[in-house]
Amino acid sequence: MTPAKVRHRLSAGMVGGGAGADIGKTHRAAMNLDGTYELVAGVFGRDHTASSQFATTLGVSSDRVYRDPAEMAAAEAARADGIDVAVIVTPNDSHYAIAREFLAAGISVVCEKPLTLDAAQSRELVAVADASGAILAVPHCYSAYAMVRQAARMVRDGDLGAIRFIAVEHASGWAATAVETGEHPGARWRTDPAVGGRASVVADLGTHALHLLRYISGLEPTFVAAHLDTLVPGRAVYDNATVGLDLTDGARATLWASMVATGNPHGLRIRVFGEHAALEWDHHDPGRLRVRDHSGTETVLVEGSPRLSDDALRLSRAGLGHPEGFLEAFANFYADLAEAWTARRDGVPPPRRELSYPTGIDGLIGVEFVEAVVDSHSRGGARLPTAFTPVPADPAPSTLETSGVSA
């Protein structure tokens, strides 16, 4: 892959992601892969002393380790060399307040999903980003796998014909037992409804599955019918969700999100069935895209093959025959953003691609989906029309490019 062309490294700050936080480590590794970013500031935990000690292991200067996000946003916005982006990797209930501080100060934000715990707050963040000219992005990084981009290109080019049905699942077994009663990292807050939300499994995993469906198909949900379960006795949140979806252009879909799929290590998979052909992508084998015709003949497209689309080839780093994985996809997400942030910094038009990174609009739609699922479940699984935020056909400069989904 050709990394984003920048005049100098982009500067980043992080909120959360302290010692023992795997998601913070993942973001830092992805930012470092192309040498495009430098982590220069942060609040790496609620305890300032521990945060400062951890910052030294990252090479962050002590004068840029702050006591809270508000102090960090104000100080970095006032600096001539202030950060280009704040990366928020804290528990769900804190996303809104932290993201708002940085966006209001004109600092771009990458915020982990779900963007917020309710759609009204997500809409406000999108509006604040638009008003300040900042970029708001949500790391649905699975859309940055080369073979996911290939799948999306094939659908848009009509290779499958009209889409009839989609089956998508993000069914993990990480919480198939009561892990929240032990020392599992992140289990306690993800199963605390005040922090992770009552529909925790939908916010944590279902939003990824929905975005993958929307990203590949270019279709949007029009009706939702959902059922939520708590399968581990005594758990305070829903840990399993089955959702039926009607999509634009008459297609239908099923979405299964679970944290109790016993034995599944990750469980992200999508199958798209069209009138002429079908395709399948599985996160456990991310470098291959399987395409089948009416006879059942299967063609396996392999990452790095010269026959792939430009959308896929531009994200292939190692070449044919060399497997790539999660960190490379995460780095692709950051590379796409680097182009946008560099253009913003330098006052030049950003690249415009039909298939690009997930924006705040995608994060908002994810939260709207969580609310729609809960609403349907509360009505006995009723089939309800959606009222999700439309994806702009020609986004404003502050949102840049597209959300990766056709309007």
C-alpha positions in Angstrom: 0.0 0.0 0.0 1.1 3.5 -0.7 0.9 5.4 2.6 -0.8 8.8 2.8 1.5 11.5 1.5 2.1 14.0 4.2 4.6 16.9 4.7 5.3 15.9 8.3 3.8 13.4 10.7 0.3 14.1 12.1 0.1 14.5 15.8 -2.3 12.5 17.9 -3.6 12.5 21.4 -5.4 9.7 23.2 -8.0 9.6 25.9 -8.1 6.2 27.6 -6.0 3.3 26.4 -3.8 3.0 29.5 -1.8 0.0 30.8 -3.7 -3.2 30.1 -6.1 -1.7 27.6 -5.9 -3.7 24.4 -7.9 -1.3 22.3 -5.5 1.5 23.0 -2.6 -0.7 22.1 -4.4 -1.6 18.8 -5.0 2.0 17.9 -1.4 3.0 18.6 0.0 0.1 16.6 -2.2 1.0 13.6 -1.2 4.7 13.7 2.5 3.6 13.9 2.4 1.2 11.0 2.9 3.8 8.2 5.0 6.2 10.3 2.3 8.8 9.6 1.3 9.7 13.2 3.1 10.7 16.3 1.4 10.3 19.7 2.2 13.4 21.6 -0.5 14.0 24.2 -3.0 12.1 26.3 -5.1 11.3 29.3 -4.3 7.6 29.8 -6.5 7.0 32.8 -8.4 8.6 35.6 -5.4 8.5 38.0 -3.1 11.2 36.8 0.0 9.7 38.4 -0.6 6.3 36.8 -1.4 8.1 33.5 1.8 10.0 33.6 3.9 6.9 34.4 2.3 5.1 31.5 2.9 8.1 29.2 6.6 7.8 29.7 6.6 4.3 28.3 5.1 5.8 25.1 7.5 8.7 24.9 4.9 11.3 25.6 6.3 14.4 27.3 5.1 15.0 30.8 3.9 18.5 30.0 1.4 17.0 27.6 -0.1 14.5 29.9 -3.3 16.1 31.2 -5.6 15.6 34.2 -8.8 15.4 32.2 -10.1 15.7 28.6 -11.4 19.2 29.0 -7.9 20.4 30.1 -6.4 18.5 27.2 -8.8 19.9 24.6 -8.3 23.5 25.7 -4.5 23.3 26.0 -4.0 21.5 22.7 -6.3 23.8 20.8 -4.2 26.8 22.1 -0.9 25.3 21.0 0.6 26.2 17.6 1.7 22.5 17.4 -1.5 21.2 18.9 -2.8 17.7 18.1 -4.5 17.0 14.7 -6.7 14.3 16.2 -7.9 13.0 19.5 -8.5 9.2 19.7 -11.1 8.2 22.3 -10.8 4.7 23.6 -12.8 4.9 26.8 -16.0 3.0 28.0 -19.2 3.8 26.1 -20.8 6.1 28.6 -18.0 8.7 28.4 -17.8 9.1 24.6 -20.2 11.9 24.2 -18.7 14.3 26.8 -15.1 13.7 25.7 -15.8 13.9 22.0 -17.7 17.1 22.4 -14.8 18.8 24.2 -12.4 18.2 21.3 -14.9 18.8 18.4 -16.0 22.1 19.9 -12.3 23.1 20.1 -11.9 22.3 16.4 -9.9 19.1 17.0 -10.8 16.1 14.9 -11.9 12.9 16.7 -11.7 9.2 16.2 -14.2 7.8 18.7 -14.7 4.1 19.4 -18.1 2.7 18.8 -20.8 3.1 19.8 -20.4 6.8 19.2 -22.7 7.5 22.2 -25.3 5.8 24.3 -28.2 7.6 22.6 -28.9 9.0 19.2 -29.6 12.5 20.3 -26.1 12.9 21.6 -24.7 11.4 18.4 -26.6 13.8 16.3 -25.2 16.6 18.4 -21.6 15.4 17.9 -22.1 15.3 14.1 -23.5 18.9 14.2 -20.7 20.1 16.4 -18.1 18.6 14.0 -19.8 20.2 11.0 -19.9 23.6 12.8 -16.2 23.5 13.8 -14.9 22.0 10.6 -13.5 19.0 12.4 -13.5 15.5 11.1 -15.4 12.9 13.2 -14.7 9.2 12.4 -15.7 5.9 14.0 -13.3 2.9 13.6 -15.5 0.3 12.0 -12.1 -0.9 10.7 -13.4 -4.1 9.1 -14.4 -1.9 6.1 -10.7 -1.3 5.6 -9.8 -4.9 4.8 -8.8 -5.1 1.1 -11.2 -7.9 0.4 -14.1 -6.1 2.0 -13.4 -3.2 -0.4 -13.3 -5.7 -3.2 -16.7 -7.1 -2.2 -18.1 -3.6 -2.0 -16.7 -2.7 -5.5 -18.2 -5.9 -7.0 -21.6 -5.1 -5.6 -21.5 -1.6 -6.9 -20.3 -2.7 -10.3 -23.3 -5.1 -10.6 -21.2 -8.3 -10.6 -23.8 -10.0 -8.3 -26.9 -8.4 -10.0 -29.7 -7.1 -7.8 -29.1 -8.0 -4.2 -31.8 -10.3 -2.8 -30.6 -11.4 0.7 -27.8 -10.8 3.1 -26.8 -12.8 6.2 -24.3 -11.1 8.5 -23.2 -12.1 12.0 -20.8 -11.0 14.6 -21.1 -13.9 17.0 -18.3 -14.2 19.5 -18.1 -16.5 22.5 -15.9 -14.3 24.7 -18.7 -13.9 27.3 -20.4 -17.4 27.1 -19.7 -17.7 30.8 -20.1 -15.1 33.6 -16.7 -13.6 32.9 -17.8 -10.3 34.5 -17.5 -12.0 37.9 -13.7 -12.5 37.3 -10.8 -10.5 36.0 -11.6 -10.5 32.3 -10.5 -7.0 31.0 -13.4 -4.9 29.9 -16.0 -7.5 30.9 -17.4 -5.6 33.9 -18.1 -2.3 32.1 -19.5 -4.1 29.0 -22.0 -5.9 31.2 -22.9 -2.9 33.3 -26.0 -1.3 31.6 -25.1 2.2 32.9 -21.7 2.0 31.1 -22.1 -0.3 28.1 -25.9 0.2 27.7 -28.6 -2.4 28.3 -28.3 -3.6 24.7 -24.6 -4.0 25.1 -24.2 -6.8 22.5 -25.8 -4.7 19.8 -23.7 -1.6 20.7 -20.5 -3.6 20.9 -20.9 -6.1 18.1 -24.1 -5.5 16.3 -23.0 -2.0 15.1 -20.0 -3.6 13.4 -22.2 -6.1 11.7 -24.6 -3.5 10.5 -21.8 -1.3 9.2 -20.3 -4.2 7.3 -23.7 -4.9 5.7 -24.2 -1.3 4.7 -20.6 -0.9 3.5 -20.6 -3.9 1.2 -24.1 -3.7 -0.1 -24.7 0.1 -0.3 -28.2 -0.6 1.0 -29.9 0.9 4.1 -32.3 -0.7 6.5 -36.0 0.4 6.1 -37.6 -2.0 8.6 -36.3 -3.7 11.7 -37.7 -6.7 13.7 -35.6 -7.8 16.6 -35.4 -10.1 19.6 -32.9 -9.7 22.4 -31.8 -12.4 24.9 -29.8 -12.6 28.1 -28.5 -16.2 27.9 -26.0 -16.1 30.8 -28.1 -16.3 34.0 -27.8 -13.2 36.2 -26.3 -11.0 33.6 -27.6 -7.4 33.6 -27.4 -6.7 29.9 -28.6 -8.4 26.7 -25.9 -10.7 25.3 -27.5 -12.1 22.2 -29.5 -10.4 19.4 -31.3 -11.7 16.3 -32.5 -9.1 13.9 -34.5 -9.2 10.7 -34.0 -6.3 8.3 -35.8 -5.0 5.2 -33.4 -3.1 3.0 -33.6 -0.5 0.2 -34.3 -1.9 -3.2 -36.4 -4.7 -1.8 -33.6 -6.9 -0.3 -33.8 -8.5 3.1 -31.3 -9.5 5.7 -30.7 -11.2 9.0 -28.2 -9.9 11.5 -27.0 -12.0 14.5 -24.9 -10.4 17.2 -23.8 -12.5 20.2 -21.2 -12.5 22.9 -22.3 -16.0 24.0 -21.6 -18.0 20.8 -19.7 -20.7 22.6 -16.4 -21.5 21.0 -16.5 -18.7 18.4 -13.2 -16.7 18.8 -14.5 -13.7 16.8 -17.3 -14.6 14.6 -17.6 -11.8 12.0 -19.0 -13.2 8.7 -21.1 -11.9 5.8 -22.8 -13.6 2.9 -24.4 -11.5 0.1 -26.8 -13.2 -2.4 -27.6 -11.5 -5.7 -29.6 -12.6 -8.7 -26.4 -13.6 -10.7 -23.9 -14.6 -8.0 -23.1 -14.6 -4.3 -20.1 -13.7 -2.2 -18.8 -14.6 1.3 -16.2 -12.9 3.5 -15.1 -14.3 6.9 -12.9 -12.4 9.3 -11.2 -15.6 10.2 -9.8 -15.8 6.6 -9.8 -12.1 5.7 -7.5 -12.3 2.7 -9.9 -14.4 0.6 -13.3 -13.5 -0.9 -15.4 -16.4 -2.1 -17.7 -15.9 -5.1 -20.2 -18.5 -6.3 -22.3 -18.7 -9.4 -25.7 -20.5 -10.0 -24.0 -23.8 -10.5 -22.2 -23.6 -7.2 -18.8 -23.1 -8.9 -16.7 -21.2 -6.4 -14.0 -18.6 -7.4 -11.7 -17.6 -4.6 -10.2 -14.1 -5.0 -7.0 -13.6 -3.0 -5.7 -10.4 -1.6 -2.8 -9.0 -3.7 -4.0 -10.6 -6.9 -3.5 -8.1 -9.9 -7.0 -8.9 -11.0 -8.6 -7.1 -8.1 -10.1 -3.6 -8.1 -8.1 -0.5 -7.4 -10.1 -0.2 -4.2 -8.7 -3.4 -2.9 -5.2 -3.1 -4.4 -4.6 0.3 -2.7 -5.1 -1.4 0.7 -2.9 -4.4 0.0 0.4 -3.9 1.8 2.5 -7.1 1.5 1.6 -8.4 -2.0 0.2 -11.7 -3.2 0.8 -14.7 -1.0 1.7 -12.8 2.2 -1.2 -12.8 4.7 -2.4 -9.6 6.3 -4.7 -9.1 9.2 -6.4 -6.9 11.8 -3.6 -4.4 12.5 -3.1 -3.8 8.7 -6.8 -3.2 8.3 -6.8 -0.8 11.3 -3.8 1.0 9.7 -5.7 1.3 6.4 -8.4 3.1 8.3 -5.9 5.5 9.7 -4.2 5.9 6.3 -7.4 7.0 4.7 -7.9 9.5 7.5 -4.4 10.7 7.2 -5.1 11.9 3.7 -8.2 13.7 4.9 -6.5 15.3 7.9 -3.5 16.4 5.8 -5.7 18.0 3.2 -7.6 19.8 6.0 -4.3 21.0 7.6 -2.9 22.1 4.3 -6.1 23.8 3.0 -6.4 21.6 -0.1 -9.4 19.5 -1.4 -9.4 16.0 0.2 -9.5 12.9 -2.0 -13.1 11.8 -2.8 -13.6 8.1 -3.0 -16.9 6.1 -3.2 -15.4 3.7 -0.7 -13.7 5.3 2.2 -13.6 5.5 6.0 -16.7 5.5 8.4 -17.7 8.9 9.5 -19.7 10.3 12.3 -22.8 9.7 10.2 -22.0 6.0 10.3 -21.5 6.2 14.0 -24.9 7.9 14.4 -26.7 5.3 12.3 -25.2 2.6 14.5 -26.7 4.2 17.6 -30.0 4.7 15.8 -29.9 1.0 15.0 -29.3 0.1 18.7 -32.4 2.1 19.6 -34.5 0.6 16.9 -33.6 -2.9 18.0 -34.5 -2.2 21.6 -37.8 -0.6 20.5 -38.7 -3.6 18.3 -37.8 -6.0 21.1 -39.9 -4.1 23.7 -42.9 -4.5 21.3 -42.5 -8.2 21.1 -40.3 -8.2 18.0 -42.6 -6.0 16.0 -41.5 -5.1 12.5 -41.0 -1.3 12.7 -40.0 1.2 10.1 -36.6 2.9 10.5 -35.9 6.6 10.6 -32.2 6.5 10.3 -30.2 9.6 9.3 -29.7 9.7 5.5 -26.2 9.4 4.2 -25.3 12.6 2.4 -24.8 12.2 -1.4 -22.3 15.0 -1.4 -20.9 15.5 2.1 -19.9 18.9 3.4 -16.1 19.5 3.7 -16.1 18.8 7.4 -17.3 15.3 6.9 -15.1 14.8 3.8 -15.3 12.1 1.2 -18.2 9.7 1.8 -19.2 7.4 4.6 -18.4 4.5 2.3 -22.0 3.9 1.7 -24.0 5.0 -1.4 -26.8 7.3 -0.7 
